[in-house]
Amino acid sequence: DILNMIDSRMRHTGGGSGAAGENIIGREMRRGAEAIKQIMSQQKDPKVIKFCERVLAGLARDIVRSDEDHARRMKEEQQEYDLSQN
């Protein structure tokens, strides 16, 4: 029982997601997007710029999906934890 409560509490507080429930996957995608923006700002070749723009657009969609999924999972974890406390 104690281990189940600890497991539930860790998931509720983001123990499996990162510091304070941070979306690790989203964070890393944002870092990647920043790196691509930096590369793109140094480019003169229109083909490279267009490629970077396509990659950034894809990353933007993926980040939104990741954030939504993460928020949903965190809400589920909160509900699970609340139920386990009753």
Distance bins in CASP14 RR format, pairs under 12 A and 6 or more apart:
PFRMAT RR
TARGET T0000
AUTHOR 0000-0000-0000
RMODE 2
METHOD distances of the structure
MODEL  1
1 7 0 0 0 0 0 1 0 0 0 0 0
1 8 0 0 0 0 0 1 0 0 0 0 0
1 84 0 0 0 0 1 0 0 0 0 0 0
2 8 0 0 0 0 0 1 0 0 0 0 0
2 9 0 0 0 0 0 1 0 0 0 0 0
2 84 0 0 0 0 0 1 0 0 0 0 0
3 9 0 0 0 0 0 1 0 0 0 0 0
3 10 0 0 0 0 0 1 0 0 0 0 0
4 10 0 0 0 0 0 1 0 0 0 0 0
4 11 0 0 0 0 0 1 0 0 0 0 0
4 80 0 0 0 0 0 1 0 0 0 0 0
4 81 0 0 0 0 0 1 0 0 0 0 0
4 83 0 0 0 0 0 1 0 0 0 0 0
4 84 1 0 0 1 0 0 0 0 0 0 0
4 85 0 0 0 0 0 1 0 0 0 0 0
5 11 0 0 0 0 0 1 0 0 0 0 0
5 12 0 0 0 0 0 1 0 0 0 0 0
5 80 0 0 0 0 0 1 0 0 0 0 0
5 81 0 0 0 0 1 0 0 0 0 0 0
5 84 1 0 0 1 0 0 0 0 0 0 0
5 85 0 0 0 0 1 0 0 0 0 0 0
6 12 0 0 0 0 0 1 0 0 0 0 0
6 13 0 0 0 0 0 1 0 0 0 0 0
6 15 0 0 0 0 0 1 0 0 0 0 0
6 81 0 0 0 0 0 1 0 0 0 0 0
6 84 0 0 0 0 0 1 0 0 0 0 0
7 13 0 0 0 0 0 1 0 0 0 0 0
7 14 0 0 0 0 0 1 0 0 0 0 0
7 15 0 0 0 0 1 0 0 0 0 0 0
7 16 0 0 0 0 0 1 0 0 0 0 0
7 77 0 0 0 0 0 1 0 0 0 0 0
7 80 0 0 0 0 0 1 0 0 0 0 0
7 81 0 0 0 0 1 0 0 0 0 0 0
7 84 0 0 0 0 1 0 0 0 0 0 0
8 14 0 0 0 0 0 1 0 0 0 0 0
8 15 0 0 0 0 0 1 0 0 0 0 0
8 16 0 0 0 0 0 1 0 0 0 0 0
8 76 0 0 0 0 0 1 0 0 0 0 0
8 77 1 0 0 1 0 0 0 0 0 0 0
8 78 0 0 0 0 0 1 0 0 0 0 0
8 79 0 0 0 0 0 1 0 0 0 0 0
8 80 1 0 0 1 0 0 0 0 0 0 0
8 81 1 0 1 0 0 0 0 0 0 0 0
8 82 0 0 0 0 1 0 0 0 0 0 0
8 83 0 0 0 0 1 0 0 0 0 0 0
8 84 1 0 1 0 0 0 0 0 0 0 0
8 85 0 0 0 0 1 0 0 0 0 0 0
9 15 0 0 0 0 1 0 0 0 0 0 0
9 16 0 0 0 0 0 1 0 0 0 0 0
9 77 0 0 0 0 1 0 0 0 0 0 0
9 78 0 0 0 0 0 1 0 0 0 0 0
9 80 0 0 0 0 0 1 0 0 0 0 0
9 81 1 0 0 1 0 0 0 0 0 0 0
9 82 0 0 0 0 0 1 0 0 0 0 0
9 84 0 0 0 0 1 0 0 0 0 0 0
9 85 0 0 0 0 1 0 0 0 0 0 0
10 16 1 0 0 1 0 0 0 0 0 0 0
10 17 0 0 0 0 1 0 0 0 0 0 0
10 18 0 0 0 0 0 1 0 0 0 0 0
10 20 0 0 0 0 0 1 0 0 0 0 0
10 21 0 0 0 0 0 1 0 0 0 0 0
10 77 0 0 0 0 1 0 0 0 0 0 0
10 80 0 0 0 0 0 1 0 0 0 0 0
10 81 0 0 0 0 1 0 0 0 0 0 0
11 17 1 0 0 1 0 0 0 0 0 0 0
11 18 0 0 0 0 0 1 0 0 0 0 0
11 21 0 0 0 0 1 0 0 0 0 0 0
11 73 0 0 0 0 1 0 0 0 0 0 0
11 74 0 0 0 0 1 0 0 0 0 0 0
11 75 0 0 0 0 0 1 0 0 0 0 0
11 76 0 0 0 0 1 0 0 0 0 0 0
11 77 1 0 1 0 0 0 0 0 0 0 0
11 78 0 0 0 0 1 0 0 0 0 0 0
11 79 0 0 0 0 0 1 0 0 0 0 0
11 80 1 0 0 1 0 0 0 0 0 0 0
11 81 1 0 0 1 0 0 0 0 0 0 0
11 84 0 0 0 0 0 1 0 0 0 0 0
12 20 0 0 0 0 0 1 0 0 0 0 0
12 21 0 0 0 0 1 0 0 0 0 0 0
12 73 0 0 0 0 0 1 0 0 0 0 0
12 74 0 0 0 0 1 0 0 0 0 0 0
12 75 0 0 0 0 0 1 0 0 0 0 0
12 76 0 0 0 0 0 1 0 0 0 0 0
12 77 1 0 1 0 0 0 0 0 0 0 0
12 78 1 0 1 0 0 0 0 0 0 0 0
12 79 0 0 0 0 1 0 0 0 0 0 0
12 80 1 0 0 1 0 0 0 0 0 0 0
12 81 1 1 0 0 0 0 0 0 0 0 0
12 82 0 0 0 0 1 0 0 0 0 0 0
12 83 0 0 0 0 0 1 0 0 0 0 0
12 84 0 0 0 0 1 0 0 0 0 0 0
12 85 0 0 0 0 1 0 0 0 0 0 0
13 19 0 0 0 0 1 0 0 0 0 0 0
13 20 1 0 0 1 0 0 0 0 0 0 0
13 21 1 0 0 1 0 0 0 0 0 0 0
13 22 0 0 0 0 0 1 0 0 0 0 0
13 74 0 0 0 0 1 0 0 0 0 0 0
13 77 0 0 0 0 1 0 0 0 0 0 0
13 78 0 0 0 0 1 0 0 0 0 0 0
13 81 0 0 0 0 1 0 0 0 0 0 0
14 20 1 0 0 1 0 0 0 0 0 0 0
14 21 1 1 0 0 0 0 0 0 0 0 0
14 22 1 0 0 1 0 0 0 0 0 0 0
14 23 0 0 0 0 1 0 0 0 0 0 0
14 24 0 0 0 0 1 0 0 0 0 0 0
14 70 0 0 0 0 1 0 0 0 0 0 0
14 73 0 0 0 0 1 0 0 0 0 0 0
14 74 1 0 0 1 0 0 0 0 0 0 0
14 77 1 0 0 1 0 0 0 0 0 0 0
14 78 0 0 0 0 0 1 0 0 0 0 0
14 81 0 0 0 0 0 1 0 0 0 0 0
15 21 1 0 0 1 0 0 0 0 0 0 0
15 22 0 0 0 0 1 0 0 0 0 0 0
15 24 0 0 0 0 0 1 0 0 0 0 0
15 74 0 0 0 0 0 1 0 0 0 0 0
15 77 0 0 0 0 1 0 0 0 0 0 0
15 81 0 0 0 0 0 1 0 0 0 0 0
16 22 0 0 0 0 1 0 0 0 0 0 0
16 23 0 0 0 0 0 1 0 0 0 0 0
16 24 0 0 0 0 1 0 0 0 0 0 0
16 25 0 0 0 0 0 1 0 0 0 0 0
16 70 0 0 0 0 0 1 0 0 0 0 0
16 73 0 0 0 0 0 1 0 0 0 0 0
16 74 0 0 0 0 0 1 0 0 0 0 0
16 77 0 0 0 0 1 0 0 0 0 0 0
17 23 1 0 0 1 0 0 0 0 0 0 0
17 24 1 0 0 1 0 0 0 0 0 0 0
17 25 0 0 0 0 1 0 0 0 0 0 0
17 26 0 0 0 0 0 1 0 0 0 0 0
17 27 0 0 0 0 0 1 0 0 0 0 0
17 66 0 0 0 0 0 1 0 0 0 0 0
17 67 0 0 0 0 0 1 0 0 0 0 0
17 69 0 0 0 0 0 1 0 0 0 0 0
17 70 1 0 0 1 0 0 0 0 0 0 0
17 71 0 0 0 0 0 1 0 0 0 0 0
17 73 1 0 0 1 0 0 0 0 0 0 0
17 74 1 0 0 1 0 0 0 0 0 0 0
17 77 0 0 0 0 1 0 0 0 0 0 0
18 24 1 0 1 0 0 0 0 0 0 0 0
18 25 0 0 0 0 0 1 0 0 0 0 0
18 26 0 0 0 0 0 1 0 0 0 0 0
18 27 0 0 0 0 1 0 0 0 0 0 0
18 28 0 0 0 0 0 1 0 0 0 0 0
18 70 0 0 0 0 0 1 0 0 0 0 0
18 74 0 0 0 0 0 1 0 0 0 0 0
19 27 0 0 0 0 1 0 0 0 0 0 0
20 74 0 0 0 0 0 1 0 0 0 0 0
21 27 0 0 0 0 0 1 0 0 0 0 0
21 70 0 0 0 0 1 0 0 0 0 0 0
21 71 0 0 0 0 0 1 0 0 0 0 0
21 73 0 0 0 0 1 0 0 0 0 0 0
21 74 1 0 0 1 0 0 0 0 0 0 0
21 75 0 0 0 0 0 1 0 0 0 0 0
21 77 0 0 0 0 1 0 0 0 0 0 0
21 78 0 0 0 0 0 1 0 0 0 0 0
22 28 0 0 0 0 0 1 0 0 0 0 0
22 30 0 0 0 0 0 1 0 0 0 0 0
22 66 0 0 0 0 0 1 0 0 0 0 0
22 67 0 0 0 0 0 1 0 0 0 0 0
22 70 0 0 0 0 1 0 0 0 0 0 0
22 71 0 0 0 0 0 1 0 0 0 0 0
22 74 0 0 0 0 0 1 0 0 0 0 0
23 29 0 0 0 0 1 0 0 0 0 0 0
23 30 0 0 0 0 1 0 0 0 0 0 0
23 62 0 0 0 0 0 1 0 0 0 0 0
23 63 0 0 0 0 1 0 0 0 0 0 0
23 64 0 0 0 0 0 1 0 0 0 0 0
23 65 0 0 0 0 0 1 0 0 0 0 0
23 66 1 0 0 1 0 0 0 0 0 0 0
23 67 1 0 1 0 0 0 0 0 0 0 0
23 68 0 0 0 0 1 0 0 0 0 0 0
23 69 0 0 0 0 1 0 0 0 0 0 0
23 70 1 1 0 0 0 0 0 0 0 0 0
23 71 0 0 0 0 1 0 0 0 0 0 0
23 72 0 0 0 0 0 1 0 0 0 0 0
23 73 0 0 0 0 1 0 0 0 0 0 0
23 74 0 0 0 0 1 0 0 0 0 0 0
24 30 0 0 0 0 0 1 0 0 0 0 0
24 31 0 0 0 0 0 1 0 0 0 0 0
24 66 0 0 0 0 1 0 0 0 0 0 0
24 67 0 0 0 0 0 1 0 0 0 0 0
24 70 0 0 0 0 1 0 0 0 0 0 0
25 31 0 0 0 0 0 1 0 0 0 0 0
25 32 0 0 0 0 0 1 0 0 0 0 0
25 59 0 0 0 0 0 1 0 0 0 0 0
25 62 0 0 0 0 1 0 0 0 0 0 0
25 63 0 0 0 0 1 0 0 0 0 0 0
25 65 0 0 0 0 1 0 0 0 0 0 0
25 66 1 0 1 0 0 0 0 0 0 0 0
25 67 0 0 0 0 1 0 0 0 0 0 0
25 68 0 0 0 0 0 1 0 0 0 0 0
25 69 0 0 0 0 1 0 0 0 0 0 0
25 70 1 0 0 1 0 0 0 0 0 0 0
25 73 0 0 0 0 0 1 0 0 0 0 0
26 32 0 0 0 0 1 0 0 0 0 0 0
26 33 0 0 0 0 1 0 0 0 0 0 0
26 59 0 0 0 0 1 0 0 0 0 0 0
26 60 0 0 0 0 0 1 0 0 0 0 0
26 62 0 0 0 0 1 0 0 0 0 0 0
26 63 1 0 1 0 0 0 0 0 0 0 0
26 64 0 0 0 0 1 0 0 0 0 0 0
26 65 0 0 0 0 1 0 0 0 0 0 0
26 66 1 0 1 0 0 0 0 0 0 0 0
26 67 1 0 0 1 0 0 0 0 0 0 0
26 68 0 0 0 0 0 1 0 0 0 0 0
26 69 0 0 0 0 1 0 0 0 0 0 0
26 70 1 0 0 1 0 0 0 0 0 0 0
26 71 0 0 0 0 0 1 0 0 0 0 0
27 33 0 0 0 0 0 1 0 0 0 0 0
27 34 0 0 0 0 0 1 0 0 0 0 0
27 63 0 0 0 0 1 0 0 0 0 0 0
27 66 0 0 0 0 1 0 0 0 0 0 0
27 67 0 0 0 0 0 1 0 0 0 0 0
27 70 0 0 0 0 0 1 0 0 0 0 0
28 34 0 0 0 0 0 1 0 0 0 0 0
28 35 0 0 0 0 0 1 0 0 0 0 0
28 59 0 0 0 0 0 1 0 0 0 0 0
28 62 0 0 0 0 0 1 0 0 0 0 0
28 63 0 0 0 0 1 0 0 0 0 0 0
28 66 0 0 0 0 1 0 0 0 0 0 0
29 35 0 0 0 0 0 1 0 0 0 0 0
29 36 0 0 0 0 0 1 0 0 0 0 0
29 55 0 0 0 0 0 1 0 0 0 0 0
29 56 0 0 0 0 0 1 0 0 0 0 0
29 58 0 0 0 0 1 0 0 0 0 0 0
29 59 1 0 1 0 0 0 0 0 0 0 0
29 60 0 0 0 0 1 0 0 0 0 0 0
29 61 0 0 0 0 0 1 0 0 0 0 0
29 62 1 0 1 0 0 0 0 0 0 0 0
29 63 1 0 1 0 0 0 0 0 0 0 0
29 64 0 0 0 0 0 1 0 0 0 0 0
29 65 0 0 0 0 1 0 0 0 0 0 0
29 66 1 0 0 1 0 0 0 0 0 0 0
29 67 0 0 0 0 1 0 0 0 0 0 0
29 70 0 0 0 0 0 1 0 0 0 0 0
30 36 0 0 0 0 0 1 0 0 0 0 0
30 37 0 0 0 0 0 1 0 0 0 0 0
30 56 0 0 0 0 0 1 0 0 0 0 0
30 59 0 0 0 0 1 0 0 0 0 0 0
30 60 0 0 0 0 1 0 0 0 0 0 0
30 62 0 0 0 0 0 1 0 0 0 0 0
30 63 1 0 0 1 0 0 0 0 0 0 0
30 64 0 0 0 0 0 1 0 0 0 0 0
30 66 0 0 0 0 1 0 0 0 0 0 0
30 67 0 0 0 0 1 0 0 0 0 0 0
31 37 0 0 0 0 0 1 0 0 0 0 0
31 38 0 0 0 0 0 1 0 0 0 0 0
31 59 0 0 0 0 0 1 0 0 0 0 0
31 63 0 0 0 0 0 1 0 0 0 0 0
32 38 0 0 0 0 1 0 0 0 0 0 0
32 39 0 0 0 0 1 0 0 0 0 0 0
32 40 0 0 0 0 0 1 0 0 0 0 0
32 52 0 0 0 0 0 1 0 0 0 0 0
32 55 0 0 0 0 1 0 0 0 0 0 0
32 56 0 0 0 0 1 0 0 0 0 0 0
32 58 0 0 0 0 0 1 0 0 0 0 0
32 59 1 0 0 1 0 0 0 0 0 0 0
32 60 0 0 0 0 0 1 0 0 0 0 0
32 62 0 0 0 0 0 1 0 0 0 0 0
32 63 0 0 0 0 1 0 0 0 0 0 0
33 39 0 0 0 0 0 1 0 0 0 0 0
33 40 0 0 0 0 0 1 0 0 0 0 0
33 52 0 0 0 0 1 0 0 0 0 0 0
33 53 0 0 0 0 0 1 0 0 0 0 0
33 55 0 0 0 0 1 0 0 0 0 0 0
33 56 1 0 1 0 0 0 0 0 0 0 0
33 57 0 0 0 0 0 1 0 0 0 0 0
33 58 0 0 0 0 1 0 0 0 0 0 0
33 59 1 0 1 0 0 0 0 0 0 0 0
33 60 1 0 0 1 0 0 0 0 0 0 0
33 61 0 0 0 0 0 1 0 0 0 0 0
33 62 0 0 0 0 1 0 0 0 0 0 0
33 63 1 0 0 1 0 0 0 0 0 0 0
33 64 0 0 0 0 0 1 0 0 0 0 0
33 66 0 0 0 0 0 1 0 0 0 0 0
34 40 0 0 0 0 0 1 0 0 0 0 0
34 41 0 0 0 0 0 1 0 0 0 0 0
34 52 0 0 0 0 0 1 0 0 0 0 0
34 56 0 0 0 0 1 0 0 0 0 0 0
34 59 0 0 0 0 0 1 0 0 0 0 0
34 63 0 0 0 0 0 1 0 0 0 0 0
35 41 0 0 0 0 0 1 0 0 0 0 0
35 42 0 0 0 0 0 1 0 0 0 0 0
35 52 0 0 0 0 0 1 0 0 0 0 0
35 55 0 0 0 0 0 1 0 0 0 0 0
35 56 0 0 0 0 0 1 0 0 0 0 0
35 59 0 0 0 0 0 1 0 0 0 0 0
36 42 0 0 0 0 0 1 0 0 0 0 0
36 43 0 0 0 0 0 1 0 0 0 0 0
36 48 0 0 0 0 0 1 0 0 0 0 0
36 49 0 0 0 0 0 1 0 0 0 0 0
36 51 0 0 0 0 1 0 0 0 0 0 0
36 52 1 0 1 0 0 0 0 0 0 0 0
36 53 0 0 0 0 1 0 0 0 0 0 0
36 54 0 0 0 0 0 1 0 0 0 0 0
36 55 1 0 1 0 0 0 0 0 0 0 0
36 56 1 0 1 0 0 0 0 0 0 0 0
36 57 0 0 0 0 0 1 0 0 0 0 0
36 58 0 0 0 0 0 1 0 0 0 0 0
36 59 1 0 0 1 0 0 0 0 0 0 0
36 60 0 0 0 0 0 1 0 0 0 0 0
37 43 0 0 0 0 0 1 0 0 0 0 0
37 49 0 0 0 0 0 1 0 0 0 0 0
37 52 1 0 0 1 0 0 0 0 0 0 0
37 53 0 0 0 0 0 1 0 0 0 0 0
37 55 0 0 0 0 0 1 0 0 0 0 0
37 56 1 0 0 1 0 0 0 0 0 0 0
37 59 0 0 0 0 0 1 0 0 0 0 0
37 60 0 0 0 0 0 1 0 0 0 0 0
38 52 0 0 0 0 1 0 0 0 0 0 0
38 56 0 0 0 0 0 1 0 0 0 0 0
39 45 0 0 0 0 0 1 0 0 0 0 0
39 48 0 0 0 0 1 0 0 0 0 0 0
39 49 0 0 0 0 1 0 0 0 0 0 0
39 51 0 0 0 0 0 1 0 0 0 0 0
39 52 1 0 0 1 0 0 0 0 0 0 0
39 53 0 0 0 0 0 1 0 0 0 0 0
39 55 0 0 0 0 1 0 0 0 0 0 0
39 56 0 0 0 0 0 1 0 0 0 0 0
40 46 0 0 0 0 0 1 0 0 0 0 0
40 47 0 0 0 0 0 1 0 0 0 0 0
40 48 1 0 0 1 0 0 0 0 0 0 0
40 49 1 0 1 0 0 0 0 0 0 0 0
40 50 0 0 0 0 1 0 0 0 0 0 0
40 51 0 0 0 0 1 0 0 0 0 0 0
40 52 1 1 0 0 0 0 0 0 0 0 0
40 53 1 0 0 1 0 0 0 0 0 0 0
40 54 0 0 0 0 0 1 0 0 0 0 0
40 55 0 0 0 0 1 0 0 0 0 0 0
40 56 1 0 0 1 0 0 0 0 0 0 0
41 48 0 0 0 0 0 1 0 0 0 0 0
41 49 0 0 0 0 1 0 0 0 0 0 0
41 52 0 0 0 0 1 0 0 0 0 0 0
41 53 0 0 0 0 0 1 0 0 0 0 0
41 56 0 0 0 0 0 1 0 0 0 0 0
42 48 0 0 0 0 1 0 0 0 0 0 0
42 49 0 0 0 0 0 1 0 0 0 0 0
42 52 0 0 0 0 0 1 0 0 0 0 0
43 49 1 0 1 0 0 0 0 0 0 0 0
43 50 0 0 0 0 1 0 0 0 0 0 0
43 51 0 0 0 0 1 0 0 0 0 0 0
43 52 1 0 0 1 0 0 0 0 0 0 0
43 53 0 0 0 0 0 1 0 0 0 0 0
45 51 0 0 0 0 1 0 0 0 0 0 0
45 52 0 0 0 0 0 1 0 0 0 0 0
46 52 0 0 0 0 0 1 0 0 0 0 0
46 53 0 0 0 0 0 1 0 0 0 0 0
47 53 0 0 0 0 0 1 0 0 0 0 0
47 54 0 0 0 0 0 1 0 0 0 0 0
48 54 0 0 0 0 0 1 0 0 0 0 0
48 55 0 0 0 0 0 1 0 0 0 0 0
49 55 0 0 0 0 0 1 0 0 0 0 0
49 56 0 0 0 0 0 1 0 0 0 0 0
50 56 0 0 0 0 0 1 0 0 0 0 0
50 57 0 0 0 0 0 1 0 0 0 0 0
51 57 0 0 0 0 0 1 0 0 0 0 0
51 58 0 0 0 0 0 1 0 0 0 0 0
52 58 0 0 0 0 0 1 0 0 0 0 0
52 59 0 0 0 0 0 1 0 0 0 0 0
53 59 0 0 0 0 0 1 0 0 0 0 0
53 60 0 0 0 0 0 1 0 0 0 0 0
54 60 0 0 0 0 0 1 0 0 0 0 0
54 61 0 0 0 0 0 1 0 0 0 0 0
55 61 0 0 0 0 0 1 0 0 0 0 0
55 62 0 0 0 0 0 1 0 0 0 0 0
56 62 0 0 0 0 0 1 0 0 0 0 0
56 63 0 0 0 0 0 1 0 0 0 0 0
57 63 0 0 0 0 0 1 0 0 0 0 0
57 64 0 0 0 0 0 1 0 0 0 0 0
58 64 0 0 0 0 1 0 0 0 0 0 0
58 65 0 0 0 0 0 1 0 0 0 0 0
58 66 0 0 0 0 0 1 0 0 0 0 0
59 65 0 0 0 0 0 1 0 0 0 0 0
59 66 0 0 0 0 1 0 0 0 0 0 0
60 66 0 0 0 0 0 1 0 0 0 0 0
60 67 0 0 0 0 0 1 0 0 0 0 0
61 67 0 0 0 0 0 1 0 0 0 0 0
61 68 0 0 0 0 0 1 0 0 0 0 0
62 68 0 0 0 0 0 1 0 0 0 0 0
62 69 0 0 0 0 0 1 0 0 0 0 0
63 69 0 0 0 0 0 1 0 0 0 0 0
63 70 0 0 0 0 0 1 0 0 0 0 0
64 70 0 0 0 0 0 1 0 0 0 0 0
64 71 0 0 0 0 0 1 0 0 0 0 0
65 71 0 0 0 0 0 1 0 0 0 0 0
65 72 0 0 0 0 0 1 0 0 0 0 0
66 72 0 0 0 0 0 1 0 0 0 0 0
66 73 0 0 0 0 0 1 0 0 0 0 0
67 73 0 0 0 0 0 1 0 0 0 0 0
67 74 0 0 0 0 0 1 0 0 0 0 0
68 74 0 0 0 0 0 1 0 0 0 0 0
68 75 0 0 0 0 0 1 0 0 0 0 0
69 75 0 0 0 0 0 1 0 0 0 0 0
69 76 0 0 0 0 0 1 0 0 0 0 0
70 76 0 0 0 0 0 1 0 0 0 0 0
70 77 0 0 0 0 0 1 0 0 0 0 0
71 77 0 0 0 0 0 1 0 0 0 0 0
71 78 0 0 0 0 0 1 0 0 0 0 0
72 78 0 0 0 0 0 1 0 0 0 0 0
72 79 0 0 0 0 0 1 0 0 0 0 0
73 79 0 0 0 0 0 1 0 0 0 0 0
73 80 0 0 0 0 0 1 0 0 0 0 0
74 80 0 0 0 0 0 1 0 0 0 0 0
74 81 0 0 0 0 0 1 0 0 0 0 0
75 81 0 0 0 0 0 1 0 0 0 0 0
75 82 0 0 0 0 0 1 0 0 0 0 0
76 82 0 0 0 0 0 1 0 0 0 0 0
76 83 0 0 0 0 0 1 0 0 0 0 0
77 83 0 0 0 0 0 1 0 0 0 0 0
77 84 0 0 0 0 0 1 0 0 0 0 0
78 84 0 0 0 0 0 1 0 0 0 0 0
78 85 0 0 0 0 0 1 0 0 0 0 0
79 85 0 0 0 0 0 1 0 0 0 0 0
79 86 0 0 0 0 0 1 0 0 0 0 0
80 86 0 0 0 0 0 1 0 0 0 0 0
END
